[in-house]
Amino acid sequence: MPQATVTVAPIRVDDQQAGYVAEQGASRNVTDYRVENRYEEDPHRYMLGITAPEGFNGDAAAFVQLAAPTLLWIADWTAAKWGSVPQIPSPIAGDPDWILLARSHQLASPVFPANGTTPLYRISGTYVYGKRRPADDVTENLVFPRPPWMTPNINRKVGVEKLTRGIIDLGTGTFQLKAT
């Protein structure tokens, strides 16, 4: 039976193709970092019941649109770091079509480990934006968030080509939503 050889040595990260930003000192090291983007489209369409007992042309409801569609982007995030306050996302959007509507921050009391000298700092927040010119299909506006250690050059957009029928309905294939 062959004998296993175990070598103990520091691991050096040298993969230049990885999706990580090269270390720039301890300031980049974070304990916990999470960002979640949520998008809420409001087509301003409403359903009105038809009051005639027989309906109208067989329909029991009518639909009206009272305004152009609007889109909200809600970015929830939390960051924690041992020993110093972590980096937090800037509320300035990279796209001038996203207008900051509101922001909130929540700071937790620092927590100390057994050594009693290295505090854990945690800060959370929510930024809410409105889109000045939303795409005809909201899917074109969807972007995965990027934590501070991830390189900015990876694809994070979703796009309509990812719409697939049959996941939540009975249809098959891809489709694009059209306003009625």
Residue pairs with C-beta under 8 A, 6 or more apart in sequence:
13 20
13 23
19 150
19 151
19 154
20 149
20 150
20 151
21 28
21 148
21 149
21 150
21 151
23 29
26 83
27 84
27 87
28 148
28 149
29 81
30 79
30 80
30 81
30 86
30 87
30 148
30 149
31 80
31 81
31 82
31 86
31 120
32 78
32 79
32 80
32 122
33 77
33 78
33 79
33 80
33 86
33 147
33 148
33 149
34 77
34 78
34 79
34 147
35 75
35 76
35 77
35 89
35 145
35 146
35 147
36 75
36 76
36 77
36 145
37 73
37 74
37 75
37 142
37 143
37 144
37 145
38 73
38 74
38 75
38 76
39 71
39 72
39 73
39 74
39 138
39 141
39 142
40 71
40 72
40 74
41 69
41 70
41 71
41 72
41 134
41 138
42 69
42 70
42 71
42 72
43 65
43 69
43 179
44 65
44 66
44 67
44 68
44 69
44 70
45 63
45 64
45 65
45 66
46 63
46 64
46 65
46 66
47 61
47 62
47 63
48 61
48 62
48 63
48 64
49 60
49 61
50 56
50 59
50 60
50 61
50 62
56 62
63 180
65 179
69 134
69 138
69 179
70 130
70 131
70 134
71 130
71 131
71 134
71 138
71 141
72 101
72 128
72 129
72 130
72 131
73 98
73 128
73 129
73 130
73 131
73 141
74 126
74 127
74 128
74 129
75 89
75 126
75 127
75 128
75 129
75 145
76 124
76 125
76 126
77 88
77 89
77 124
77 125
77 126
77 127
77 145
78 122
78 123
78 124
78 125
79 86
79 87
79 88
79 122
79 123
79 124
80 86
80 120
80 121
80 122
80 123
81 120
81 121
82 113
82 118
82 119
82 120
82 121
83 118
83 119
84 121
85 121
85 123
86 121
86 123
87 148
88 123
88 125
89 125
89 127
91 100
91 103
91 127
92 100
93 99
93 100
93 129
96 132
97 131
97 132
97 133
98 129
98 130
98 131
98 132
99 129
99 130
99 131
99 132
100 127
100 128
100 129
101 128
101 129
101 130
102 126
102 127
102 128
103 125
103 126
103 127
103 128
104 125
104 126
105 123
105 124
105 125
106 123
106 124
106 125
107 122
107 123
107 124
108 122
108 123
108 124
110 119
110 120
110 121
111 119
111 120
111 122
112 118
112 119
112 120
113 120
131 141
134 141
135 141
136 179
137 160
137 176
137 177
139 158
139 159
139 160
139 162
139 163
140 157
140 158
140 159
140 160
142 157
142 158
142 159
143 156
143 157
143 158
144 156
144 157
144 158
145 156
146 152
146 156
160 174
160 176
161 174
163 174
163 175
163 176
163 177
164 173
164 174
165 171
165 172
165 173
165 174
165 175
166 172
166 173
